[in-house]
Amino acid sequence: MITKIGLVAGEIWEYLEMNNNTADMDEIIQGLGHGRDLVLMSIGWLSRESHILLEGEDANLTIKLSS
């Protein structure tokens, strides 16, 4: 499972790079086609490693690549 989370984290990174370094949660989930839980775990990984910034609250959460 850790490997899968890491792979999806890489997909999220690439997705953000292709979308002006920002997207909301629903865009990422729909754009990647993975389950919500897997995407959330991968976002948590990227956030913990300071690769992304999370802005907003709950349903309006925006994800941005860190500079």
Beta strands, then each sheet from edge to edge (+ up, - down):
strand 1: 22-24
strand 2: 52-55
strand 3: 62-65
sheet 1: 1+ 3- 2+
end
